[in-house]
Amino acid sequence: MNQPPDISQYRPPKRHGGWIAVIIVTALVVALVIVARRVTTEPANPVTPTPSPIATSASSTPTPIPASATAVTSSLPFSSKDDDTEGRWSIDHVEWGPNTVTLTMTIAVTKGSLTDYTFFIMENQSTDIHQVSQPPTGSLGTGVSQGHKVHGTITIDCPRTDATVMLTHGSGMSSPISALMIRA
């Protein structure tokens, strides 16, 4: 007697290519994320702040813009896991010049002490990083202990664009403390 054909004979063969493609794409994405993080966390030219006054001529003085018009949040409490420091960081004034921004800031420490810190800017659209281009003025850049504050300015060479100002430990982006946004 002839048996009718089994329907499983007409099933398409199993393909494992889809899973292999997913695994390859996932591995590539993970590799790209790791490379991108290494590129953005390793400063090409670390800058250590040292206090000194900035001399400017009348012809190159940037036009001041009130901090309330350019800072999204002008003051923010911070807490550092690296050295158990707490306090408040403020951007008091923002001045845009041709290809520079000058920020007047205050750091007040309420717990612990902050001794080794720096700043950099990351453009919000492109994520390009810009480091301090001139030494800080005033007491900014010096250590600050519990119950005390430092105040001064930093200048960073960067285009006028919405950006995030980062307060970090040491000379690197690998140990952030806090961030405040500024508007162009």
GIMO-V169009 format. One record per run of one state. SS is the DSSP state (H for helix, E for strand, - for the rest). FROM is the first residue (numbers start at 1). LEN is the number of residues. Records with the same first field share a line. If there is no record, write none. Layout:
BEGIN
SS=FROM-LEN + FROM-LEN
END
This chain:
BEGIN
-=1-6 + 11-6 + 42-16 + 61-2 + 66-1 + 72-3 + 81-4 + 98-2 + 112-1 + 115-2 + 124-5 + 135-9 + 146-3 + 158-5 + 170-6 + 183-2
H=7-4 + 17-25 + 58-3 + 67-4
E=63-3 + 71-1 + 75-6 + 85-13 + 100-12 + 113-2 + 117-7 + 129-6 + 144-2 + 149-9 + 163-7 + 176-7
END
